[in-house]
Amino acid sequence: MFFQKPVEPGIKPETGLKANFSQFFLLVIVNAFVGGMVGMERSILPQIAVSEFGLTAKSAALSFIVAFGVTKAFANLMTGRIAARWGRKKLLLLGWILGLPVPFLLIYAPDWNWIIAANLLLGVHQGFAWSATVIMKIDLVGERDRGLAMGLNEFAGYLAVALAALASGWIAGSYGLRPYPFYLGIGLSVAGLLATVFLVKDTHAHVATEAAVSDIPRLKRIFWDTTWGHKNLGSVSLTGLVNNLNDGLVWGLLPLMLAQRSFSLSETGLLAAVYPAVWGVSQIFTGRLSDYVCKKDLLMWGMILQGVALFGLSYSDIFSSFAVGLSMLGFGTALVYPTFLASIADNTHPHDRAHSLGVFRFWRDMGYAAGALLCGVLADYAGISFSFMSVGLITVLTGFGANYRMRCRTSHPELWPWIRSGISRTGAKFRNGTRNFSSVISVI
């Protein structure tokens, strides 16, 4: 199934999800392995910092997220150049090679510096491997199914984050914080490496096919335009940074907040899994939605929903309220995450795309470091709940800012008129006696 015929010289490969389904599906699986690598430590590493290494200051306990975020950000910045010079497959392979030592460092770490070193490597691994799967999927599917492709990519990655967080929390609650939860990472890294070596095919020929017909102008200053100069690209980069700022907050401080409220390790693992699970599954639908409606609407409403959820979590004290808040946070993140990637791809020429995506992901993942530093300091001086409220406010304001600065593509309707039109069409079908479930779904 996964072994495609090599492209014959002079023959341009066809882009599209259907034409490249086998390689696309393989890359979805590989990205699930990538997500599982970070998920294995998501529910338990802050508690290892406190219980095994005695780090009582929140800013010190979150230092592993700073290490992860900074190295992942700079790795993302390098991906465009590496992908252009070496190819997408070699970028993915390099990511897996760098990820192999991570679970062993976490298992045998005698002091906290080893944990920091493991997360430095994990950040580079995530930057190279995740970016490679994103770029390759965009190369394969072309413009028509780009949002759906990114939704499926992020669905696989973050559902794997959730399942790995759930599994590692359960294993830690049953058998201890180390070493057993990290055996999962060994299996994932080996499987990802072997799949990349023997099954994954490069996509450089698909880039050439799309570039030959693209009418999008080349960016003159890719780093500056993606960072701020281009209104759509710059807005996406800033929104991505703030989105990962609040993700870093939840990653680092949620387990400590739950421990303060006397939740068990198993309950913490379950709640830590709710957020990425809802985030992951919802992206199948929100990614497709971004193919049809104005992307700035999805970014604004997604950030507002995240901000409201963070406010709610700051006042939560029972399992059900945490579950609801984390579900809201997950759905809000699902509205923006595939939209980020599809927006960057929509506004860049195929030859600029890998570099621009790398710049965007640089700023987005700097949000992890910014979130860990900011939230650690706020938590030490004003409490964890205050950190959640502060980041919630920043998140809402960023959503409004993106909506003000971005411009819709003319072919994409704005969200709420599109929904109202859909409701009207659906109502008309029901009034006419056409109560066909598939027709309603097609509108949704």
GUKE-410873 format. One record per residue (C-alpha): residue number from 1; x, y, z. Coordinates in steps of 0.2 Angstrom, whole numbers. Last residue first. Layout:
k:NUM	east:X	north:Y	up:Z
...
***
This chain:
k:444	east:-112	north:109	up:41
k:443	east:-120	north:110	up:25
k:442	east:-115	north:93	up:19
k:441	east:-121	north:86	up:36
k:440	east:-138	north:92	up:33
k:439	east:-139	north:85	up:16
k:438	east:-132	north:68	up:22
k:437	east:-146	north:67	up:35
k:436	east:-160	north:69	up:22
k:435	east:-176	north:76	up:28
k:434	east:-181	north:83	up:12
k:433	east:-199	north:88	up:16
k:432	east:-199	north:105	up:8
k:431	east:-198	north:113	up:26
k:430	east:-183	north:102	up:30
k:429	east:-174	north:108	up:14
k:428	east:-178	north:126	up:18
k:427	east:-172	north:124	up:35
k:426	east:-155	north:117	up:29
k:425	east:-153	north:131	up:17
k:424	east:-157	north:144	up:30
k:423	east:-145	north:136	up:42
k:422	east:-131	north:136	up:29
k:421	east:-134	north:154	up:25
k:420	east:-133	north:158	up:44
k:419	east:-117	north:148	up:45
k:418	east:-109	north:157	up:30
k:417	east:-115	north:174	up:37
k:416	east:-106	north:169	up:53
k:415	east:-90	north:163	up:46
k:414	east:-85	north:176	up:32
k:413	east:-85	north:169	up:15
k:412	east:-68	north:162	up:7
k:411	east:-65	north:165	up:-12
k:410	east:-61	north:184	up:-8
k:409	east:-47	north:179	up:4
k:408	east:-50	north:187	up:20
k:407	east:-40	north:201	up:27
k:406	east:-30	north:200	up:44
k:405	east:-27	north:215	up:55
k:404	east:-43	north:217	up:65
k:403	east:-47	north:199	up:67
k:402	east:-29	north:195	up:72
k:401	east:-30	north:209	up:86
k:400	east:-47	north:202	up:92
k:399	east:-39	north:185	up:94
k:398	east:-24	north:193	up:103
k:397	east:-34	north:201	up:116
k:396	east:-43	north:185	up:120
k:395	east:-26	north:176	up:123
k:394	east:-19	north:190	up:133
k:393	east:-34	north:189	up:145
k:392	east:-33	north:170	up:147
k:391	east:-14	north:172	up:150
k:390	east:-18	north:183	up:165
k:389	east:-32	north:172	up:172
k:388	east:-22	north:156	up:171
k:387	east:-6	north:164	up:179
k:386	east:-18	north:171	up:193
k:385	east:-24	north:154	up:196
k:384	east:-6	north:147	up:198
k:383	east:-2	north:160	up:212
k:382	east:4	north:178	up:213
k:381	east:23	north:178	up:215
k:380	east:28	north:160	up:211
k:379	east:14	north:158	up:199
k:378	east:17	north:174	up:189
k:377	east:36	north:170	up:188
k:376	east:32	north:152	up:181
k:375	east:18	north:159	up:170
k:374	east:30	north:171	up:161
k:373	east:45	north:159	up:159
k:372	east:35	north:144	up:154
k:371	east:24	north:154	up:143
k:370	east:38	north:163	up:134
k:369	east:47	north:147	up:132
k:368	east:32	north:138	up:125
k:367	east:27	north:153	up:114
k:366	east:44	north:152	up:106
k:365	east:35	north:138	up:98
k:364	east:24	north:149	up:88
k:363	east:38	north:161	up:83
k:362	east:49	north:147	up:76
k:361	east:34	north:138	up:68
k:360	east:30	north:154	up:58
k:359	east:48	north:155	up:52
k:358	east:48	north:137	up:48
k:357	east:32	north:138	up:38
k:356	east:39	north:153	up:29
k:355	east:55	north:143	up:24
k:354	east:44	north:128	up:19
k:353	east:32	north:139	up:9
k:352	east:44	north:150	up:-1
k:351	east:46	north:139	up:-16
k:350	east:27	north:135	up:-16
k:349	east:23	north:153	up:-16
k:348	east:15	north:159	up:1
k:347	east:-1	north:166	up:7
k:346	east:-12	north:150	up:6
k:345	east:2	north:140	up:14
k:344	east:3	north:151	up:29
k:343	east:-16	north:151	up:31
k:342	east:-17	north:132	up:30
k:341	east:-4	north:131	up:44
k:340	east:-12	north:143	up:56
k:339	east:-30	north:136	up:52
k:338	east:-24	north:119	up:57
k:337	east:-21	north:126	up:74
k:336	east:-34	north:139	up:76
k:335	east:-51	north:130	up:78
k:334	east:-43	north:115	up:86
k:333	east:-36	north:127	up:100
k:332	east:-53	north:133	up:104
k:331	east:-59	north:115	up:104
k:330	east:-46	north:110	up:116
k:329	east:-48	north:124	up:128
k:328	east:-67	north:121	up:129
k:327	east:-63	north:102	up:133
k:326	east:-50	north:108	up:146
k:325	east:-64	north:119	up:154
k:324	east:-77	north:105	up:154
k:323	east:-65	north:92	up:161
k:322	east:-58	north:104	up:175
k:321	east:-76	north:108	up:180
k:320	east:-80	north:89	up:180
k:319	east:-65	north:85	up:191
k:318	east:-68	north:98	up:205
k:317	east:-59	north:114	up:210
k:316	east:-61	north:125	up:195
k:315	east:-58	north:144	up:197
k:314	east:-43	north:146	up:186
k:313	east:-50	north:134	up:174
k:312	east:-64	north:145	up:170
k:311	east:-53	north:160	up:166
k:310	east:-42	north:148	up:155
k:309	east:-58	north:142	up:146
k:308	east:-63	north:160	up:142
k:307	east:-46	north:163	up:134
k:306	east:-47	north:148	up:124
k:305	east:-64	north:152	up:117
k:304	east:-58	north:169	up:113
k:303	east:-43	north:162	up:104
k:302	east:-54	north:150	up:93
k:301	east:-66	north:164	up:89
k:300	east:-53	north:176	up:82
k:299	east:-43	north:162	up:73
k:298	east:-58	north:155	up:65
k:297	east:-64	north:172	up:59
k:296	east:-47	north:176	up:52
k:295	east:-48	north:160	up:42
k:294	east:-63	north:165	up:31
k:293	east:-73	north:150	up:27
k:292	east:-73	north:135	up:16
k:291	east:-56	north:127	up:17
k:290	east:-55	north:132	up:36
k:289	east:-70	north:121	up:39
k:288	east:-60	north:106	up:34
k:287	east:-47	north:109	up:47
k:286	east:-61	north:112	up:60
k:285	east:-69	north:95	up:56
k:284	east:-53	north:84	up:57
k:283	east:-46	north:96	up:70
k:282	east:-60	north:91	up:83
k:281	east:-51	north:75	up:86
k:280	east:-34	north:82	up:91
k:279	east:-40	north:97	up:101
k:278	east:-53	north:86	up:111
k:277	east:-39	north:73	up:114
k:276	east:-26	north:87	up:118
k:275	east:-37	north:94	up:132
k:274	east:-44	north:78	up:139
k:273	east:-27	north:69	up:141
k:272	east:-20	north:80	up:155
k:271	east:-37	north:77	up:163
k:270	east:-34	north:58	up:162
k:269	east:-16	north:59	up:167
k:268	east:-21	north:70	up:182
k:267	east:-34	north:58	up:187
k:266	east:-21	north:44	up:187
k:265	east:-8	north:54	up:196
k:264	east:-21	north:57	up:210
k:263	east:-30	north:74	up:212
k:262	east:-27	north:83	up:229
k:261	east:-31	north:101	up:224
k:260	east:-13	north:106	up:225
k:259	east:-9	north:91	up:214
k:258	east:-21	north:97	up:201
k:257	east:-13	north:114	up:200
k:256	east:4	north:106	up:199
k:255	east:-2	north:95	up:184
k:254	east:-10	north:111	up:176
k:253	east:6	north:121	up:178
k:252	east:18	north:115	up:165
k:251	east:8	north:109	up:151
k:250	east:-7	north:121	up:154
k:249	east:5	north:136	up:154
k:248	east:15	north:129	up:139
k:247	east:-2	north:128	up:129
k:246	east:-6	north:146	up:134
k:245	east:10	north:152	up:127
k:244	east:8	north:140	up:112
k:243	east:-8	north:150	up:107
k:242	east:1	north:167	up:111
k:241	east:15	north:162	up:98
k:240	east:3	north:156	up:85
k:239	east:-7	north:172	up:86
k:238	east:9	north:182	up:83
k:237	east:14	north:171	up:68
k:236	east:-4	north:171	up:61
k:235	east:-5	north:190	up:62
k:234	east:12	north:192	up:53
k:233	east:7	north:180	up:39
k:232	east:-10	north:189	up:36
k:231	east:-3	north:207	up:37
k:230	east:14	north:203	up:28
k:229	east:27	north:213	up:38
k:228	east:26	north:204	up:54
k:227	east:35	north:188	up:57
k:226	east:31	north:180	up:40
k:225	east:36	north:196	up:30
k:224	east:52	north:198	up:41
k:223	east:58	north:181	up:39
k:222	east:53	north:179	up:21
k:221	east:60	north:196	up:15
k:220	east:55	north:197	up:-4
k:219	east:41	north:185	up:-3
k:218	east:37	north:177	up:-20
k:217	east:20	north:182	up:-28
k:216	east:6	north:169	up:-28
k:215	east:1	north:164	up:-46
k:214	east:6	north:146	up:-44
k:213	east:6	north:135	up:-60
k:212	east:24	north:129	up:-61
k:211	east:26	north:130	up:-42
k:210	east:13	north:116	up:-40
k:209	east:22	north:104	up:-50
k:208	east:39	north:108	up:-43
k:207	east:33	north:106	up:-26
k:206	east:26	north:89	up:-30
k:205	east:43	north:84	up:-37
k:204	east:51	north:88	up:-20
k:203	east:39	north:76	up:-11
k:202	east:51	north:63	up:-4
k:201	east:45	north:45	up:-1
k:200	east:42	north:37	up:17
k:199	east:42	north:19	up:18
k:198	east:59	north:11	up:22
k:197	east:68	north:24	up:31
k:196	east:54	north:34	up:38
k:195	east:44	north:19	up:44
k:194	east:60	north:13	up:53
k:193	east:63	north:29	up:62
k:192	east:45	north:31	up:67
k:191	east:44	north:14	up:74
k:190	east:60	north:15	up:84
k:189	east:55	north:32	up:91
k:188	east:38	north:26	up:96
k:187	east:44	north:10	up:105
k:186	east:57	north:20	up:115
k:185	east:45	north:33	up:120
k:184	east:33	north:20	up:127
k:183	east:47	north:14	up:138
k:182	east:46	north:31	up:146
k:181	east:31	north:27	up:157
k:180	east:41	north:12	up:165
k:179	east:56	north:21	up:171
k:178	east:51	north:31	up:182
k:177	east:36	north:39	up:189
k:176	east:30	north:24	up:198
k:175	east:21	north:7	up:193
k:174	east:2	north:10	up:194
k:173	east:1	north:29	up:195
k:172	east:15	north:31	up:183
k:171	east:8	north:19	up:171
k:170	east:-9	north:28	up:171
k:169	east:-1	north:45	up:169
k:168	east:10	north:38	up:155
k:167	east:-5	north:30	up:146
k:166	east:-16	north:46	up:147
k:165	east:-1	north:57	up:142
k:164	east:2	north:45	up:127
k:163	east:-16	north:45	up:122
k:162	east:-17	north:64	up:123
k:161	east:-1	north:67	up:113
k:160	east:-7	north:54	up:100
k:159	east:-23	north:63	up:98
k:158	east:-12	north:78	up:96
k:157	east:-2	north:72	up:82
k:156	east:-16	north:62	up:73
k:155	east:-28	north:77	up:73
k:154	east:-14	north:89	up:69
k:153	east:-11	north:80	up:52
k:152	east:-29	north:77	up:49
k:151	east:-33	north:95	up:51
k:150	east:-18	north:100	up:41
k:149	east:-24	north:89	up:27
k:148	east:-42	north:96	up:28
k:147	east:-36	north:113	up:28
k:146	east:-25	north:110	up:12
k:145	east:-39	north:100	up:2
k:144	east:-40	north:112	up:-13
k:143	east:-23	north:120	up:-12
k:142	east:-12	north:105	up:-16
k:141	east:-13	north:88	up:-7
k:140	east:5	north:81	up:-8
k:139	east:16	north:97	up:-4
k:138	east:5	north:102	up:10
k:137	east:7	north:84	up:17
k:136	east:26	north:85	up:15
k:135	east:27	north:102	up:24
k:134	east:17	north:96	up:39
k:133	east:27	north:79	up:40
k:132	east:43	north:88	up:39
k:131	east:38	north:101	up:52
k:130	east:34	north:88	up:64
k:129	east:50	north:79	up:62
k:128	east:62	north:93	up:62
k:127	east:54	north:104	up:76
k:126	east:49	north:89	up:87
k:125	east:66	north:81	up:86
k:124	east:75	north:98	up:90
k:123	east:63	north:100	up:105
k:122	east:66	north:83	up:111
k:121	east:84	north:85	up:110
k:120	east:83	north:100	up:121
k:119	east:70	north:91	up:132
k:118	east:83	north:77	up:135
k:117	east:96	north:89	up:140
k:116	east:84	north:98	up:153
k:115	east:80	north:81	up:160
k:114	east:99	north:77	up:162
k:113	east:101	north:94	up:170
k:112	east:88	north:89	up:183
k:111	east:99	north:75	up:191
k:110	east:103	north:57	up:190
k:109	east:93	north:55	up:173
k:108	east:92	north:37	up:169
k:107	east:74	north:35	up:162
k:106	east:73	north:53	up:155
k:105	east:89	north:51	up:146
k:104	east:84	north:34	up:139
k:103	east:67	north:42	up:133
k:102	east:77	north:56	up:123
k:101	east:91	north:46	up:115
k:100	east:80	north:41	up:99
k:99	east:74	north:59	up:96
k:98	east:89	north:65	up:87
k:97	east:88	north:51	up:74
k:96	east:70	north:54	up:72
k:95	east:72	north:72	up:67
k:94	east:86	north:68	up:55
k:93	east:75	north:56	up:46
k:92	east:61	north:69	up:45
k:91	east:74	north:81	up:37
k:90	east:81	north:68	up:26
k:89	east:63	north:65	up:19
k:88	east:59	north:83	up:16
k:87	east:75	north:86	up:5
k:86	east:93	north:90	up:8
k:85	east:94	north:108	up:2
k:84	east:76	north:114	up:2
k:83	east:71	north:104	up:17
k:82	east:87	north:110	up:27
k:81	east:84	north:128	up:23
k:80	east:65	north:128	up:27
k:79	east:68	north:117	up:43
k:78	east:81	north:129	up:51
k:77	east:68	north:140	up:59
k:76	east:59	north:125	up:65
k:75	east:74	north:119	up:74
k:74	east:76	north:137	up:82
k:73	east:58	north:135	up:89
k:72	east:60	north:117	up:95
k:71	east:76	north:122	up:104
k:70	east:68	north:137	up:112
k:69	east:52	north:128	up:117
k:68	east:60	north:112	up:124
k:67	east:73	north:121	up:135
k:66	east:59	north:133	up:141
k:65	east:48	north:118	up:144
k:64	east:61	north:110	up:154
k:63	east:63	north:125	up:165
k:62	east:45	north:123	up:171
k:61	east:51	north:116	up:188
k:60	east:63	north:131	up:190
k:59	east:49	north:144	up:187
k:58	east:37	north:134	up:199
k:57	east:49	north:135	up:213
k:56	east:49	north:119	up:223
k:55	east:61	north:109	up:213
k:54	east:65	north:94	up:225
k:53	east:72	north:82	up:211
k:52	east:62	north:67	up:213
k:51	east:45	north:73	up:220
k:50	east:45	north:91	up:213
k:49	east:53	north:89	up:196
k:48	east:45	north:72	up:194
k:47	east:28	north:80	up:196
k:46	east:32	north:92	up:182
k:45	east:37	north:78	up:171
k:44	east:21	north:67	up:174
k:43	east:7	north:72	up:163
k:42	east:16	north:79	up:147
k:41	east:30	north:67	up:148
k:40	east:24	north:53	up:136
k:39	east:14	north:66	up:126
k:38	east:30	north:73	up:118
k:37	east:35	north:57	up:110
k:36	east:17	north:52	up:106
k:35	east:15	north:67	up:95
k:34	east:30	north:61	up:84
k:33	east:22	north:44	up:83
k:32	east:6	north:51	up:78
k:31	east:15	north:61	up:64
k:30	east:22	north:45	up:57
k:29	east:4	north:38	up:56
k:28	east:-2	north:54	up:47
k:27	east:13	north:53	up:36
k:26	east:8	north:35	up:31
k:25	east:-10	north:41	up:27
k:24	east:-2	north:55	up:15
k:23	east:9	north:42	up:7
k:22	east:-6	north:31	up:3
k:21	east:-18	north:45	up:-1
k:20	east:-7	north:53	up:-15
k:19	east:-20	north:54	up:-29
k:18	east:-35	north:56	up:-17
k:17	east:-27	north:70	up:-7
k:16	east:-22	north:80	up:-22
k:15	east:-6	north:84	up:-32
k:14	east:-2	north:74	up:-48
k:13	east:16	north:70	up:-51
k:12	east:25	north:78	up:-66
k:11	east:33	north:66	up:-78
k:10	east:49	north:71	up:-86
k:9	east:59	north:58	up:-77
k:8	east:48	north:44	up:-70
k:7	east:40	north:46	up:-53
k:6	east:44	north:31	up:-42
k:5	east:30	north:19	up:-40
k:4	east:22	north:21	up:-23
k:3	east:26	north:8	up:-9
k:2	east:13	north:12	up:5
k:1	east:0	north:0	up:0
***
